[in-house]
Amino acid sequence: MCLSALLGGCEDLFFQKNDSRQGMLDKILQWLFNLRLKKMAYSFQTVFSQKNIQSISHVLRSILGLVALSACLLSASNAQNAQAIKMIVPFTPGTGMDTIARAISPKLSERLGVPVVVQNSPGASGNIGAEMVAKSPADGATILMGANTMLIAAQLYKNVPFNPVKDFLPVSMTAWGTLMLVANPKTGFKTVQDVIKAAKAKPDAINFGSPGVGTPHHMAMELFKVDSQIALLHIPYKGTAGYTQDLLSGEINVGFLPVHVAQGFVSTGKLNAIAVGSAKRHPVASGVPTFIELGFKGVDVDMWYALFYPAKTPQTTVERLNKETVAVLNLPEIKELLGKAGLDASGSTPEELAQIVANDYSRWGKVIRLKGIEAE
């Protein structure tokens, strides 16, 4: 009930029937008692019975002032106590998921009305940060910026204290990243068939590199090896810099790189483009065929990044974050910002993300077991 409306309409009460006046009085008294303003209620009841409009107005104005002050104090208290949302990034600053998190968090803060703070918690190929979220209270205050790498890492390491499928609730996809298979020009490889022919002629004579065991670059090649039935020698590095440098020098024969990184080297003749792992040709390298075009339907090696809540988070909380995340990802400035980093901003429903997670968890697990891959 609005006190200002009551104040303006009090005089009209005296021209109503007794039962109408009593009904209005009862409502006002009940409202005051609900606010625990008993003394105010008794004062109003007294002056109302005297039918003195000036006294009634005075009491109502006092009540209105008191309630307005209480509302201000409550609002300030709520603002001070508003719980910030932590967005856990399980890798170091500068990585793809960190770039996405820092791009969307300010916009999410605006839309959700609470601070969204990015926190980097790297280690064990993302398992440390993921575990933090899995064991966090399901109150909507902790989000994981995850990627398909967590489905791989959870199956590479022994005794991982969480299940990447059961211990998280999918919220929304945030972006996709495409990998390109490239070859050093010294190899003479210009097509997928060139690589396959050489590898079958001399198994394990052709090497490939990656930033480390279990990285998307590594696992993408494992899928290609399974699909093409070839044997290549894996040389893992500790990070992207050394791997890329040796790929450019020729120490490494072939390997996967993010498409926006690879295309820069391809355009200057430092690397040869072989194929991209996306479902369709990428606009950054529209002249490069996909593995699917070339008949390798199992080599779908796009990297994806997505948001997850701890399991048992209320459905309404998941739906709210999904709605706001999709809205943020559709903003032109966000698409442009992520595009410059070689990422394609793209939201999804929780159900769509859940299906992708289930499929990828299964297929990466099969490759890991088939090839006997273990964490270093």
N, C-alpha and C positions, 0 to 999 in steps of 0.2 A: 504494500500500500504506500502511496506517495504522500508525504506530509504536506508538500506545497499544494497539492490538489485538495487535501483536507482543509488547509488553511483558507483557500479561496472559496470552498464550498460550505464552510461552517454556517454562514448566515442563512443559507438555503435550508438548513436543517430545521429551522424554527418555523418554516412554512409547510413542512411535511407533517404527515400524520404521526401520532405518537409512536406507533410500531416501527415506522421508518426511521425516526430519530433514534429509537432504542437500538435498532439493528446497526446503524452506523456507529453509535457509541460502543456497542459490543465489539465491533471490528477494530476500532481504535484501541480499546483497552486490551484486546487480545494481542494486537501488534506490539504494544508497549510491554506487555508481560513477556512476550517472546524475546524481546530485547533485554529483559531483566531490568526494566526501568519502572519498578513498582511505585516509587514515590511520585514519579511523573504521572503514572496511571491514576493514582489516587487524587492528585491535584487536578488532573483533567476531569475526572469524574465529578469532583466537587464543583468546579466552575461551570461545567456543562449543566449541572442540575440547577444552577442559579440563572441560567439563560442570559448570561452577560457576554455578548460577542467580543467586547474588548478584552475581557479576562481570558476568554478562550483563545483568542489570537495571541495574547502574550504567552500563555502556556505552550501553545503549539510552536511559536517562534523559538522558545527556549529549547524545546525538544528537538526542533530542526537543527539548531546550532550545535547541540550536543551530539546528535547523530552524524552531522557533517564532519565534526572534529574526529569522531571515532572512525569514520570511513577513511579520512586522510591518514590517520595513524595506522589503520589496518593495511591500507594500500602501501604505505612506506615499508611496513613490516614485511608484507608479501614480496615486495620488490627486493628487499634486502635478503630475504630467505629463499628467493627463487633458485632452485637447484640447477646449477650448470650441467650441461650434458657433455660428457667426455666422449670424444671420437678417437678410439684407439687405432693407431696405425702401427702394425707389427713389423715395420721396416724403417730404415733410416730416412731422414729428410732428403728430398730430391728424387725419390723413387716415384713410380707412376701413381701408386695409391696415395702417397703423401701429396703429390701435386693435385690430385682430385679432391682430397680432404680439405686442403687449404683453399681451394677454389670455391667449394660449395658451402663450407661452414659459416662464413659471414651471412650468406643469403638465408641459410636455414635458421640462423639466430634471429634474423628479422621476422621470418615467417612463424617461427615457433614461440617467439617472445621470451626466450631464455638464451643465455650464452651457450654456444657450442664450441668447446675448446678442443683443439687437436693435440693429442699426446702421442709421441713416438715411443714405442716399447719394442725395440727390435731384439732378435736373438732366436737361434734354433730354427732358421728359415721361416720365421713368423709364428712359430708355436708358442713362444712366451707371451706375446701380445694377445694371441687368440685365447690362450688359457685364462688370461686376466678377465677377458670379457665373458667367457663361458662360466666362470665362477663368480661373476658379479651379480648383485641382486637384480631380479627381473622387474625393476621399477621404472625402466625407460631412461635412466640416467647414464647408461653406458652403451655405446654403439661400437661395433667393429667395422672398420673399413677393410674388408677382406678381398681376397682374389682367388683365382683357381689354384694358385700356388699352395694355399692352405690345405687343399684336398690332396695334394701330392705329398707335402711335408708330413702330414699326419699319418701317411702310410709308409714313409721312408724311415722315420724314427721309431725306435722301440719304446714301449711303455708311455706313449703320449697320453696325458691325463684328461683328454677330452675327445669327444666324437664330433667331427666337423659337420656331420649331417644331423645328429640327434640333439646336440647341445646348443644349437643356434636356431633362431627364427629368421628366415629370409625376409628382407624388407623391400629392397629394390636394387636392380642393376644400376650402376652409375656410368660406366664407360667400357668401351672395348678397345683393345690394342691389337694390331695385326703384325705378325712376324713374316719376314721374307727370308727364303733360303737363298744365300749368295755363295759365290765361289771366287777365290782369288784368281785373277786372269792367268797367272802362271800355270794353272792346272789345265787350261784350255776348255774347261767346262762352261757350256753356254745353255744347256738344257738339262732337264731331269734325266733324260735317257743317257746323256753323256756321263752323268754321275753313276747311274746304275750300271752301265756297261763297264766302266773302269773298276767299280767296286766288286763286280762279279768276276772280273778277270783276275783280280788280286785282292781277295778278302782281307780286310783289316789293314791294307796298305794305304788306303785313303783315310785321313784323319778329320775329325771335326772337333770344334771347341765349343765351350759354353762358359758362362760366368760362374758355374758351379753345379754340383750334382743336385738334381731335382728342380732346377730352374726351368722355366718354360722353354728356353732355348734348347736345353738338354732333352726334355721330354718330347718336344716337337720332333726332334731328330729320331728319337726312339720309335715314335709312331711311324715316321717315314721308313725307318729300317724294317719294321714289322710288315708294313704294307707292300714294300718293294722287295722284301726278302733279300736284303743285302747286309753285309758286315762292314762296319766302319769303326775306326779306333777313336774312342772318346778321350779328349784331353780337357779336363775341367780346370778352370781358373778360379781364383778367389776375387771375383768381381768382374765388371764389364770392361774396364779400361785395358787391362793386360790382354784379355781375350780379343778385343777389337783391334788392338795394335798388332798382334801377331797374325790376325786374319788378313790385315792390310799388307803386312810384310811378306806373307806367303808361308810362314811357319805353320799356319793352320790352313788346310785346303778348303774346307767348306764350313758353313755354320749358319745359324739363324740370327737375324738382327731385327729390331723393331723397324717397321717399314719406313718411317720418316727418317730414321738414322741411315738405314741401308740405301735409300734412294739418293741421298746426298753423295755417297761414295760411288754409286752406280752411274750417276749423271756425269761424274768427273773421270770415269773409266778406271777407278781404283778397285772396283769389284764388279763381278758379273751377276746380274739378276737371274735367278733360276725359276722361282715360283713363290706365290704368297699363300699363306695358310688360311685366309679368310674364305667365307662361303662364296663371295663374289669379288670381282676385281676391286682393288682399292683406288680411290681417286688420286692419291699421291703417286701411284705407280700404275696407271691404267693400262700400260702396255705390257705388264707382266701377268702371265696367266696364273690361275689358281691351280692348286693340286687337284681339286675336284674336276676342273676342265680337262686335266691331263689324265684322268681316270683313277686318281688315288683318293677315293671317297673317305678313307679312314684318317686322312691327314688334315683334320679340321683343328687347327692349332691357334686359334685366336686367344689372346689373353683377355680376361674379363675382371672387372673390379665391381664390388657390390657392398651394400650395407647389411649388417646383421645385428639382431638383438639377442641377448641371452634367451635360452628356452624358457617358456612359461611367462614371457612378457605378455601383458594383456593385449588382446586382439585390437582393441580400440587404439592403443598406443602404436601398434604396428601400422595400422591403417592411416593414422595421422601422419606419421613420419613418411610413409610411402607417398601419400598425397603431396606433401610439401617437397619431398625430394624430386619427384617427377616434375613438379612445377619449376623448381630451380634448374633442373637439367634442360628444360625447354627454353630457358632464357637465352637470347642470342649472344649476350656477352659471355655466358658460361660455355656455350658451344664453341665460340671463337677462342676463348682462353685455353680450353682443353685441346682444341684442334691444333693449336700452335705446338702443343706438346706431343702431337701424334696420336691423340686419343679421341675417340668418337663418343661424345656424350650420348647416353641412351638409358632411359629408365625402363622399368618393367613392373609387372604386378608381383606380389610375393609368391604367387603360385607359379608364375613363369620362371622366376629365379629358383624356386625349389626344384623344379624339373631339371633345370640346367645343372644344379648342384648334384642331384642324384645321378644323372647320366655321366657327368665328368668324374665323380668319385668312383664309379664302377669301372670306367674305361681306363683311368690312370692306374687304378689298383691292378687291373689285369696286366698292363704293360710292366709295372714294377715287379710283379711276381714272375711274369714270363721271362724278363731279362735279368732277374735276380739283382735288381738295383738296390743299393744300400747307401745310407747317408755316410758322408766322410767322417 
